[in-house]
């Protein structure tokens, strides 16, 4: 294991690699290939279908940004739905909000949750919170049949391949709209604007056709494909770039703060041009 590397291919001309010190687990679940590895630079990582999803070293950036931006824009985020997020990181951040009364987390692959509990306890410890209700189901079908109304819906999906493809469709976003109350907010991860510009642009346009108000915000996650990583919000009422005056201070965060929240919505010109 002294010279073992994991390679992640993004385009025919671009790939990244991480030096591996140990392969802890490798299996083919009913839905995808799941690998848990130890890396030199980023600690323990989870890889789904050949794409690195979370690492010990930088997972907090993604999870804090996908959770706290929509929840701090909403004055009363009490009922939350998370589609995906089987590692527990987004759930952990959502549950830091005292106003949250219940969280439904819909994960299609039970093994992602089980392996996260075993190998990523700092994230998966959130599953023990009594406010969390985990269901192993197809998120697309769940929303098609959903009779509940939520304040915030977060789509914490993997890349648009395999079981996650439908989570980027216009029909899916229509169903999120129906499942939100009159002041609800949808937040989704919407890929790399540089390396996956078509997926990014299509995601934003699909949300714009459903929601009157659509907003893009950015961060950078070192273990994700190089450059900015995007999130897109569909909002029925609130401007998510404006922090709610009713938000409560959350201590102990490592990346997110009020200034990061506001500045994340400042888009570079090339992204503005992409979305015209």
N, C-alpha and C positions, 0 to 999 in steps of 0.2 A: 504493500500500500504506500510505498515511499514516493511513487511517481504516477499516481492515478489522478486523472482529470475528468471532470464532467463538462461536456460541451453542450452549449445551447445555441442552436441555429435560429437566426431571425430572418435573414434574407439570403439569397444565393451568394452575396458578397460580404456578409457580416455575421460573425458569431462571437460569443464570449465563452470563457471557460473558467472553472474554479478548481483549485487543487483540493483533492479529497483525501482525508486522513482515515475515514472509516465509512463503510456502507452498513448502516444500522438495520435497514429494513427495505425489502423490495417485493412488491406483489402486484398482481393484476386483479383489481377489484371487478365488480360487475360493470363498472362504468369507465375505468381509466387505470393507467399504470401509476402506482404510487411508490415513491422512493423517499427514504429518509437517510440523509448523509451528514457526516461531519466535514466541514471545510476548514481550511487554514485561516481564511480572512473573515468569514462571516458566521462561523460557528455552525450550529445545526440548521439544516435546511430541509424543506419539504418540496419535492418535485412531482408535478402531475403531468403525465403525458409529455415528459421531456422539457417542461417549462418550470423554472424555479418560481415557487409561489410565496414562500415566507422564509425568512432567516432570523436567527436569534439577534443578529446585530442591528438590522434596520427595519424590522417589521413594524415598529411603533410609528414610523413616519406615515406609511400607508394607512394603517388602522386609525390613527388619530385624525388624519385628514378626511377620510371617508365618513367618519362618525361625527366629529365635533363641529364640522362646518354646517351640516344641515340641522343638527340639534340645537346649536347656539343661534341659528337664524329663526327658529320657531319658538314662540313665547311659552308654549305649553306642550312639550314633547312627551306625552304620557304613554301612548300606545305605538309601539314600533314593530315593523316587520323587516327582517333581514332575509333576503334570498341568497343562498350560498353561505359563505363565511364559516365553513365547517371547522376551521382551525381555532375558532373562538376569539380571535383578535378583535374583530369589529364588535362582537358582543361585549367583550371586556370593556371597550371604550364607551359604548352606549350605556352600559350599566353604571358608569361613573356619574351619570346625571341623576340627581336625587329625584327629579320630577318624573322620571320614567317609572311607570307602574307595571308594565308588562312588555315582554319582547317575544314575539314568535320568530323562531329561526327555522327556515325550511332548507334542509340540505338533502340533496339527492343521494349522496354516497355516505352511508353509515360508517364506512371504514375510515374516511377522512376524520370524522369526529373521534372515533375510537383510537386511531393512531396519534392524533393530536393530544388526547388525554395522556397517552403513554409517553410521548416524546417532547411535547411542548406544554408542560403544565403551567407556565407563566401566562399563556394565552387561554388554554382550555379550562383553567380553573373557573372561568366565568360560567361554565355550564352548570355549576352547582348552585348558582344564585336562584332563589325561589321565584324571582320574577321572569326567569328564562323558561320558555317552552319550546323544546326542540322537537321537530317533526321530520321524519325521513320520508321525503316525498319530492316529486317533480315540482319545482317552483312555478313552471309555466302552467301546469294543471291546477296547482293550488290557487293561483290568481284567477284562472278562468272560472273557478267554482267559489271564489271567496265571497262571503257575505259580511265579513267584518269591515270596519272602517278604521284606518290608521292615521296617525298624525305625521309620521315619517316612514318612508319605505327606503331601504338601502339595498342596492343590488351589488353584492360583493362576489362577483362572478370571476371565474378564470377566463382565459382568452376565448374568443369566439370559435372554438373548435369542440368537437365531441358534444357532451351534454349541455354545454353553455351556449351553443349557437343561437337557440331561440330566445335567449335572454337579451338579445340585441335587436329584436324585431319590433316593428311598429305596432303590431297587434299586441305584443307583450306590454308595451308601454301604455297602450289603451287600457289594458286591464289594471295596470298600476294606478291609472287615473281614477278608475271606478272604485278602487279599494282605499283611496285617500278621502279624508273628510274635506270640507269646503276650504280649509286653510292648509291643506297637506303639502308636503314637500317630498319629492323623489330625488335620490342621489345615486348615481351609478359610476362605476369606474369605466372610463371610455378610451383606454388604450393610449399608445404613443402617437402624438400628432406627426412625428418625424418618420418613424419606421412603419406605422400603420395608418397613413393619412386617410385612406378610404374608409376604413372601419371607424376611425375617429369622426370624420365628417358625416358619415351615414348615421352614426349614433346620435350626434347632435341634431341632425335634420329630422330624424325619426321622432325625437323627443319634442322638437319644435312643432311638428305637425299635430301633436297631441296636447301639449301644454302651451298656454299663451305666453308664459314666461320661461325661457330657457337660459341657463347661465353655465359658462365653462370656468373651471378654476384648475390650477396647476400645482404640482409639487415635483420633487425629484426623489426617486427611490434608487439607491445605488445598485441594488441587485436586479432591478428591472432594466429593460433595454435602454441604452444610453440616451440622455436628454430628459426633457420634461415628461411627466406622466399626467394624464388628464382625468378629470372627473366632470360629469355634467349633471346639472340640477334642473329638474322641472318643478316649478312652483305654481300653485294655484293662487297665492295671495301675496306672499312676502318676497322681498328682494333679499336673497340669501347672502349678498355681500354686506348687508347691514346687520350688525349684531343686535339681537333682541335685548331690550332693556331689562327683561325679566330673567335673563340667563344668570346662573349661579356659578361662582368661581369654583374651578376644579384644580386642585393642587396636584403636583407630582407629574405633570405631563412633560414629555421630553422634546417635543417638536412644536406642537400647536400652541399658539397664543393669539391674542386679539389682533395684533399687527400682522401676523402671518395670515390669519383669516382674511383680513381686508386686502392685503397685497396679493393673495393668491388669485384674485379675480382680475388683476391687471394683466392683460394678454399681450404678448408680442405681436408686432404687425403682421407677420406671416400667418399667424393663426387667425387673426381678424379677417385677413384676405381669404383664407381657406373657407371660412364660414359665411361669406357673403353670397 
